[in-house]
Amino acid sequence: MAKAPKEVLLEQDRFELKPKSGGGLLSYEVWGYVEKGRTVVTRYNLAYINHSIHQGDNGRVLGFDNAHGYHHRHYLGDVEAVEFVSYEATQDRFQQEWLGIVDKTRGKKP
C-alpha cells in the first residue's frame, strides 16, 4: 500500500491594504503536498477582513475555505456551500470578489 504524502503548509501570507486601496487585510493559508512535480491543495482558507465594512465574524467580509468537510463561502456573516472546481479557480473567484467589494466601498465613510 502506498504511503500517503505528508501535508505541509504551502502558503501563509497576510497583506495589509492601505486605506486608499480599500483598507483591511487579506489572509491566505494553503496546505497540501507536491507529488511527481504536481502541487495538490488539501486545505485552504482565504479571507478579506475589514472591520470598517463588517464587524461580525471577526471582521471577515469575504472568505472561502474547505473546513468542516465542505467547500464554502463566507460573505458578511452568511455562509453558503460552493461548487469546487479547483483551488486555482477558487483563488481567482476570491480575488475578483474582494476587488469588487473594495471598488464598491472605496471612498464611502464607515
ZIBEL-V911172 format. One record per backbone hydrogen bond with DSSP energy under -0.5 kcal/mol. CO is the residue of the C=O (numbers start at 1). NH is the residue of the N-H. If there is no record, write none. Layout:
BEGIN
co/nh
CO/NH
CO/NH
END
This chain:
BEGIN
co/nh
8/10
8/32
11/30
13/28
15/17
15/26
18/21
18/23
19/22
24/17
25/49
26/15
27/47
28/13
29/45
30/10
30/11
31/42
31/43
32/8
33/35
33/40
35/38
38/35
39/41
40/33
43/31
44/66
45/29
46/64
47/27
47/49
48/61
48/62
49/25
50/53
50/54
56/59
57/60
59/50
59/61
61/76
62/48
63/74
64/46
65/72
66/69
67/70
71/82
72/65
73/80
74/63
75/78
78/75
80/73
83/85
86/90
87/91
88/92
89/93
90/94
91/95
92/96
93/97
94/98
95/99
96/100
97/101
98/102
99/103
100/104
101/105
102/106
105/108
END
